Every structure is written in structure tokens, then in C-alpha cells.
Amino acid sequence: MLFITLFVIMNCCMVSYGGNFYQEFDLNWGGNRAKIFNGGQLLSLSLDKASGSGFLSKKEYLFGRIDMQLKLVVGNSAGTVTSYYLSSQGPTHDEIDFEFLGNVTGEPYILHTNVYSQGKGDREQQFYLCFLVDNTPIRVFKNAESLGVPFPKNQPMRIYSSLYNADDWATRGGLVKTDWSKAPFTAYYRNFYALANLSSQMQNGKIKNLMLMVEEDLDGFKGIS
């Protein structure tokens, strides 16, 4: 089980959300391949030869910390991609991506990350934007606006996730294809939690308390560049 955390940190007021998938997410494609069960505590996405599936958050988030536990497709997952990302809308959208590229049995998943700001990817790295897996930082994207590098800070984003077939590129550049005899492929999600801000409005009276929380969360990440 992977534990994924996104940090988008800035002076702002944060409110906690989470717990129940019925309240926090919509199943937006794939028909009954996407399911919420266990009283809203567990969500699954499945992929078969006809279609993948996906979900998105009801809320949009601007700054904060977002946690989710994922159980990726087990066994031979070659050709499949489990994506988990934040994105705004439009041609100049912001986006923060995780993509878990499946592999043959016994071989590790490959994790791809990307950041888009104002519609442009390949961003360089103030506040920190941290990618964590199992509470270990995978990538830190620093604000370099002073150098002319756009930073995703002004557009609220929804959480999206999907499980889909990408055997034309996902595993060994497309050399290994999806074994449909193993379908359906299924990924599971649980323990969603967001300590987040839903708007860009600053509330200075709560900045001090927020920064204390941020310092506690970042204690383990000092020295990361």
C-alpha cells in the first residue's frame, strides 16, 4: 500500500476535509468499473479491454496537504497506468502529476511525475511543492518566479485519478503489451485526507498557526533540494 502526500504550501487559511469518498469525490467515467463501498471508506478503479475508469474531487484546492493511500494493480500490470493528479482547467492550466507505470510480475513500478504551470510542463523547481510516497519525498518543486519560471499558485485544482491502458508506451516504451487474460486490473484507494485552502483569499490572522503546522510537517524534509 502506497501512501501519497502532496504539499502545496503558502500563507493561507486551511480547513480539513476527508474521510468519506461519497462526500468528497464523483465517479466520472468508466461506468461500474469505478466503485465506492465500505460505507464510503474505500474506492476502486478497474480496467478491462473495453474501458478504464476514473474519479475526480467535488472540491477544488489551492494550497495545502493532501493524503491518499493507494494499492496499485498487483501481479502483471504491464501496459497499465494508474494516474493520480491535481489539475485546473483551460489552455493555461496548472497540473501536478503522479503516474505509476505498470510492469511485468516481479519488476518494479516506474513513477513519473510532472508539473505544469500556466499550460507549460517541464517546470523547474518561498513555499515548497513536495511529492511524497510512503512519507518519503520523491520530488520538490521550488518557486522560481524571480527567475521567470511560472509556479502553480493561482488556479484552484481538482484531484483526479484514473486507471487506463497505455501499452503503446507505458512499459519498456511499448514493447511489453497488456495481458488482457489477467483483466480486470484493479487499483484501490482509502484514507483520503486534505488539510487545504479552497480559495486564494489570504486570512492573515491565521498565518502564524498555519506556519507552525507547516514547520512541523517539513521537519523531516530539511536538506532536500
LOMAR-893235 format. One line per field, with one value per residue: residue number from 1; x, y, z of N, C-alpha, C in turn; residue in one letter. Coordinates in steps of 0.02 Angstrom, whole numbers, plus 50000, padded with zeros to 5 digits. Last residue first. Layout:
N
resi: c(NUM,...)
nxx: c(X,...)
nyy: c(Y,...)
nzz: c(Z,...)
caxx: c(X,...)
cayy: c(Y,...)
cazz: c(Z,...)
cxx: c(X,...)
cyy: c(Y,...)
czz: c(Z,...)
resn: c(A,...)
This chain:
225
resi: c(225,224,223,222,221,220,219,218,217,216,215,214,213,212,211,210,209,208,207,206,205,204,203,202,201,200,199,198,197,196,195,194,193,192,191,190,189,188,187,186,185,184,183,182,181,180,179,178,177,176,175,174,173,172,171,170,169,168,167,166,165,164,163,162,161,160,159,158,157,156,155,154,153,152,151,150,149,148,147,146,145,144,143,142,141,140,139,138,137,136,135,134,133,132,131,130,129,128,127,126,125,124,123,122,121,120,119,118,117,116,115,114,113,112,111,110,109,108,107,106,105,104,103,102,101,100,99,98,97,96,95,94,93,92,91,90,89,88,87,86,85,84,83,82,81,80,79,78,77,76,75,74,73,72,71,70,69,68,67,66,65,64,63,62,61,60,59,58,57,56,55,54,53,52,51,50,49,48,47,46,45,44,43,42,41,40,39,38,37,36,35,34,33,32,31,30,29,28,27,26,25,24,23,22,21,20,19,18,17,16,15,14,13,12,11,10,9,8,7,6,5,4,3,2,1)
nxx: c(50843,50829,50850,50704,50597,50548,50484,50366,50268,50309,50293,50154,50110,50161,50089,49959,49976,50004,49889,49769,49757,49758,49703,49680,49599,49594,49518,49529,49662,49676,49710,49629,49631,49581,49581,49605,49590,49653,49640,49637,49599,49499,49644,49731,49717,49779,49923,49988,50159,50314,50354,50330,50436,50420,50258,50187,50154,50048,49974,49887,49729,49702,49631,49642,49598,49611,49564,49565,49636,49644,49779,49895,50010,50132,50242,50359,50512,50586,50652,50554,50491,50519,50478,50521,50472,50537,50498,50485,50499,50404,50280,50248,50298,50272,50319,50293,50330,50359,50374,50514,50609,50546,50432,50373,50235,50119,50001,50034,50129,50143,50251,50263,50330,50318,50380,50365,50363,50481,50441,50353,50264,50293,50212,50140,50178,50094,50111,50062,50067,49984,49948,49857,49818,49788,49674,49574,49580,49693,49732,49826,49823,49867,49852,49914,49922,49977,50081,50088,50055,50047,50023,49904,49885,49908,49826,49853,49799,49828,49825,49877,49893,49889,49795,49679,49557,49385,49278,49253,49379,49352,49398,49386,49436,49441,49368,49381,49468,49468,49505,49439,49456,49375,49375,49312,49217,49084,49044,49110,49133,49126,49200,49212,49144,49021,49090,49195,49199,49180,49124,49172,49208,49165,49060,49105,49222,49260,49392,49394,49474,49516,49578,49687,49732,49907,50060,50085,50118,50066,50108,50036,50073,50027,50073,50036,50043)
nyy: c(50968,50942,50994,50935,50852,50841,50963,50993,50989,51095,51202,51198,51235,51365,51421,51425,51517,51633,51652,51697,51831,51838,51755,51775,51683,51582,51433,51321,51238,51090,50939,50792,50619,50453,50312,50228,50135,50016,49948,49807,49731,49587,49528,49434,49433,49543,49611,49744,49725,49795,49905,50030,50065,49981,50026,50133,50138,50061,50031,50094,50096,50163,50242,50400,50546,50716,50856,51023,51181,51359,51451,51505,51427,51354,51469,51504,51581,51696,51702,51721,51598,51473,51369,51196,51040,50887,50715,50623,50600,50477,50429,50348,50482,50653,50804,50973,51132,51263,51442,51548,51194,51190,51099,51027,51123,51254,51309,51366,51227,51057,50930,50754,50589,50414,50267,50101,49951,49814,49642,49542,49547,49699,49856,50024,50179,50302,50472,50623,50800,50946,51093,51232,51290,51364,51307,51228,51192,51106,50955,50826,50645,50489,50340,50194,50105,49951,49879,49759,49697,49552,49597,49731,49904,49984,50063,50217,50346,50520,50693,50855,51017,51176,51278,51247,51135,51101,50956,50832,50749,50607,50450,50314,50179,50094,49971,49844,49767,49852,49915,50002,50073,50096,50152,50157,50217,50210,50086,49998,50090,50143,50109,50093,50013,50057,50192,50271,50426,50486,50488,50616,50641,50666,50585,50457,50446,50518,50580,50762,50915,51062,51216,51358,51514,51545,51547,51384,51232,51086,50917,50759,50591,50422,50266,50106,49940)
nzz: c(49912,50084,50206,50284,50304,50431,50448,50385,50482,50565,50477,50460,50587,50591,50488,50546,50650,50570,50491,50534,50500,50361,50240,50066,49942,49854,49923,50001,50078,50182,50212,50171,50146,50119,50145,49985,49834,49714,49549,49441,49287,49245,49151,49105,48971,48925,48955,48862,48803,48791,48716,48764,48845,48954,48965,48899,48761,48725,48836,48924,48998,49165,49296,49380,49471,49528,49617,49549,49596,49572,49522,49575,49574,49497,49419,49286,49299,49319,49434,49525,49526,49579,49706,49682,49707,49746,49752,49852,50025,50103,50136,50028,49931,49894,49828,49871,49853,49972,49954,49974,49483,49323,49218,49111,49039,49039,49085,49207,49239,49279,49324,49352,49372,49367,49429,49387,49486,49464,49427,49459,49308,49215,49262,49250,49313,49388,49393,49465,49433,49429,49336,49269,49100,48987,48932,49065,49244,49357,49444,49517,49507,49463,49365,49318,49170,49094,49040,49171,49286,49358,49529,49560,49548,49711,49831,49912,50017,50020,50068,50046,50108,50019,49905,49824,49759,49739,49765,49715,49618,49511,49433,49310,49198,49039,48928,48868,48940,49100,49258,49402,49562,49720,49888,50052,50132,50105,50152,50065,49907,49743,49583,49410,49325,49291,49198,49156,49251,49377,49532,49644,49821,49953,49994,49962,50037,50188,50227,50217,50269,50361,50301,50314,50249,50211,50140,50067,49986,49947,49950,49942,49975,49980,50016,49950,50000)
caxx: c(50849,50809,50909,50757,50618,50582,50542,50426,50264,50308,50360,50198,50093,50184,50160,49973,49960,50053,49953,49783,49751,49820,49674,49726,49594,49657,49517,49488,49629,49684,49714,49655,49631,49590,49611,49574,49605,49611,49677,49603,49651,49508,49594,49735,49693,49709,49898,49942,50088,50275,50374,50278,50425,50477,50305,50197,50213,50088,50027,49936,49777,49690,49667,49616,49635,49588,49601,49531,49637,49622,49721,49837,49988,50060,50231,50291,50482,50542,50692,50602,50460,50574,50455,50527,50468,50522,50516,50507,50495,50471,50308,50264,50271,50294,50289,50328,50282,50379,50346,50468,50582,50598,50448,50446,50265,50185,49999,50011,50109,50126,50218,50269,50299,50330,50341,50402,50329,50451,50478,50420,50268,50281,50267,50141,50180,50126,50089,50094,50054,50035,49938,49909,49803,49844,49737,49591,49553,49642,49732,49788,49849,49840,49870,49871,49944,49928,50037,50119,50020,50069,50042,49953,49870,49912,49851,49837,49831,49788,49849,49828,49921,49878,49854,49730,49606,49447,49306,49199,49355,49377,49358,49417,49389,49467,49374,49333,49486,49463,49519,49457,49452,49415,49359,49355,49286,49120,49017,49127,49100,49138,49153,49230,49214,49026,49031,49207,49199,49164,49149,49125,49226,49221,49055,49041,49228,49209,49359,49413,49422,49525,49523,49674,49691,49835,50022,50089,50120,50071,50112,50054,50059,50049,50043,50073,50000)
cayy: c(51023,50920,50970,50984,50862,50783,50947,50995,50942,51027,51187,51186,51169,51316,51413,51384,51448,51608,51636,51627,51813,51848,51772,51771,51738,51619,51496,51316,51302,51129,50999,50855,50674,50520,50361,50236,50198,50034,49987,49849,49758,49659,49579,49450,49373,49550,49542,49723,49742,49746,49838,49999,50103,49972,49976,50133,50174,50086,49984,50134,50058,50157,50181,50356,50484,50666,50794,50964,51119,51301,51416,51548,51453,51342,51425,51505,51515,51693,51685,51775,51651,51512,51428,51260,51090,50953,50773,50600,50648,50493,50482,50317,50414,50601,50740,50910,51085,51202,51383,51530,51194,51182,51155,51028,51070,51230,51271,51409,51292,51107,50990,50812,50649,50475,50326,50162,50006,49870,49704,49539,49521,49628,49816,49954,50139,50239,50417,50558,50731,50911,51021,51206,51256,51385,51300,51279,51184,51156,50995,50887,50711,50525,50411,50222,50165,49992,49913,49789,49760,49577,49548,49681,49840,49980,49996,50181,50281,50465,50624,50806,50950,51131,51264,51294,51152,51124,51021,50881,50778,50674,50491,50369,50214,50107,50038,49893,49783,49793,49920,49942,50084,50056,50166,50125,50216,50269,50147,50000,50041,50165,50093,50135,49995,50021,50156,50200,50387,50524,50438,50592,50625,50704,50657,50480,50456,50482,50525,50694,50879,50991,51180,51289,51479,51545,51577,51457,51270,51150,50980,50819,50657,50479,50324,50168,50000)
cazz: c(49863,50017,50171,50281,50235,50404,50489,50344,50427,50591,50502,50403,50560,50640,50478,50487,50666,50619,50459,50545,50570,50398,50306,50123,49991,49857,49885,49941,50068,50121,50253,50145,50195,50092,50192,50051,49867,49771,49598,49490,49330,49253,49166,49177,49007,48941,48951,48915,48796,48828,48694,48724,48784,48908,48990,48971,48785,48670,48818,48887,48958,49093,49279,49329,49466,49479,49619,49574,49557,49611,49495,49569,49638,49503,49476,49314,49292,49261,49376,49518,49487,49547,49671,49716,49654,49774,49712,49787,49970,50079,50177,50092,49928,49941,49811,49884,49825,49937,49984,49953,49549,49373,49262,49119,49079,49018,49024,49152,49265,49229,49348,49309,49399,49330,49448,49373,49452,49500,49411,49487,49376,49220,49239,49267,49253,49405,49351,49477,49412,49469,49346,49313,49163,49029,48896,49016,49176,49343,49382,49528,49492,49521,49372,49370,49204,49129,48995,49112,49272,49294,49478,49581,49517,49638,49818,49851,50013,49994,50078,50025,50108,50075,49944,49803,49812,49710,49783,49712,49681,49524,49479,49346,49241,49105,48957,48841,48871,49058,49186,49364,49490,49674,49818,50003,50156,50082,50183,50136,49951,49812,49637,49468,49339,49354,49220,49164,49189,49316,49485,49595,49752,49926,50005,49935,49965,50153,50260,50201,50234,50348,50332,50294,50298,50195,50195,50064,50049,49912,49987,49904,50002,49939,50050,49947,50000)
cxx: c(50813,50815,50894,50818,50675,50610,50582,50489,50330,50308,50363,50267,50140,50170,50190,50047,49975,50040,50001,49850,49769,49816,49732,49690,49639,49656,49584,49485,49591,49644,49729,49653,49661,49586,49629,49610,49571,49637,49629,49653,49618,49566,49536,49683,49694,49680,49825,49919,50047,50202,50334,50295,50373,50464,50359,50252,50232,50150,50066,49993,49823,49745,49651,49660,49602,49628,49569,49580,49596,49617,49702,49774,49921,50032,50156,50284,50412,50509,50650,50648,50508,50545,50514,50501,50466,50526,50495,50531,50524,50466,50381,50302,50294,50261,50316,50287,50316,50319,50367,50431,50559,50567,50508,50469,50340,50211,50065,50017,50094,50107,50206,50232,50308,50296,50363,50356,50378,50411,50443,50462,50341,50291,50249,50200,50188,50121,50130,50067,50095,50021,49998,49895,49866,49836,49798,49660,49579,49620,49677,49789,49800,49867,49834,49894,49892,49961,49986,50066,50047,50027,50065,49968,49924,49894,49849,49864,49806,49830,49801,49858,49864,49916,49839,49796,49659,49493,49368,49226,49298,49346,49390,49369,49425,49414,49413,49346,49441,49476,49508,49465,49474,49404,49403,49329,49336,49192,49053,49105,49128,49100,49176,49178,49243,49097,49042,49148,49214,49171,49131,49160,49166,49234,49107,49036,49162,49211,49312,49371,49443,49462,49532,49617,49676,49798,49949,50050,50129,50063,50111,50055,50080,50027,50070,50035,50044)
cyy: c(51005,50979,50946,50953,50911,50793,50890,50976,50938,50976,51116,51166,51150,51246,51366,51371,51402,51535,51604,51605,51741,51828,51778,51791,51726,51675,51531,51380,51299,51193,51055,50908,50736,50571,50426,50293,50200,50097,50010,49884,49808,49676,49548,49501,49383,49488,49542,49651,49717,49768,49783,49930,50073,50005,49963,50085,50159,50124,50004,50089,50106,50117,50166,50295,50441,50602,50746,50905,51065,51239,51357,51512,51491,51364,51415,51453,51517,51627,51680,51765,51710,51567,51467,51317,51159,51004,50836,50658,50619,50542,50498,50365,50378,50535,50688,50851,51018,51164,51322,51476,51262,51187,51139,51086,51079,51178,51242,51374,51338,51171,51036,50870,50706,50533,50386,50221,50062,49917,49763,49600,49517,49604,49742,49916,50065,50193,50355,50510,50679,50837,50992,51132,51242,51354,51322,51270,51239,51146,51047,50927,50766,50595,50441,50293,50185,50053,49958,49820,49795,49639,49581,49633,49789,49910,49987,50111,50245,50401,50575,50737,50901,51066,51213,51282,51199,51148,51037,50951,50827,50701,50560,50405,50269,50142,50037,49964,49836,49813,49853,49957,50020,50078,50121,50140,50188,50271,50210,50066,50046,50116,50124,50124,50036,49994,50121,50160,50314,50487,50464,50541,50605,50695,50697,50556,50478,50497,50486,50642,50806,50961,51107,51259,51409,51511,51581,51484,51345,51202,51038,50877,50710,50544,50386,50222,50062)
czz: c(49800,49970,50101,50247,50228,50334,50458,50383,50388,50535,50530,50426,50503,50616,50530,50480,50607,50636,50509,50516,50585,50470,50354,50187,50050,49907,49895,49901,50002,50123,50204,50199,50162,50147,50158,50088,49935,49805,49652,49536,49378,49301,49205,49198,49082,48974,48973,48903,48856,48828,48728,48699,48738,48841,48937,48995,48858,48694,48756,48863,48920,49059,49207,49322,49413,49488,49567,49575,49590,49567,49540,49547,49634,49569,49485,49370,49324,49249,49313,49458,49477,49503,49645,49673,49687,49718,49749,49745,49906,50021,50161,50137,49990,49925,49860,49861,49827,49910,49942,49986,49568,49443,49306,49163,49087,49066,49001,49085,49206,49265,49288,49342,49350,49365,49406,49389,49438,49455,49443,49473,49399,49291,49243,49237,49272,49344,49368,49425,49449,49462,49384,49325,49203,49099,48936,48985,49130,49270,49384,49463,49513,49516,49432,49382,49256,49161,49028,49066,49210,49275,49414,49523,49536,49614,49742,49854,49951,49997,50046,50031,50093,50069,49998,49838,49783,49766,49741,49724,49668,49588,49485,49392,49279,49146,49023,48865,48841,48986,49153,49290,49455,49602,49774,49934,50106,50102,50163,50168,50022,49857,49703,49522,49396,49367,49286,49188,49204,49251,49415,49550,49710,49851,49967,49940,49934,50078,50215,50237,50229,50315,50314,50334,50273,50252,50175,50123,50036,49966,49937,49953,49953,49971,50015,49983,50000)
resn: c(S,I,G,K,F,G,D,L,D,E,E,V,M,L,M,L,N,K,I,K,G,N,Q,M,Q,S,S,L,N,A,L,A,Y,F,N,R,Y,Y,A,T,F,P,A,K,S,W,D,T,K,V,L,G,G,R,T,A,W,D,D,A,N,Y,L,S,S,Y,I,R,M,P,Q,N,K,P,F,P,V,G,L,S,E,A,N,K,F,V,R,I,P,T,N,D,V,L,F,C,L,Y,F,Q,Q,E,R,D,G,K,G,Q,S,Y,V,N,T,H,L,I,Y,P,E,G,T,V,N,G,L,F,E,F,D,I,E,D,H,T,P,G,Q,S,S,L,Y,Y,S,T,V,T,G,A,S,N,G,V,V,L,K,L,Q,M,D,I,R,G,F,L,Y,E,K,K,S,L,F,G,S,G,S,A,K,D,L,S,L,S,L,L,Q,G,G,N,F,I,K,A,R,N,G,G,W,N,L,D,F,E,Q,Y,F,N,G,G,Y,S,V,M,C,C,N,M,I,V,F,L,T,I,F,L,M)
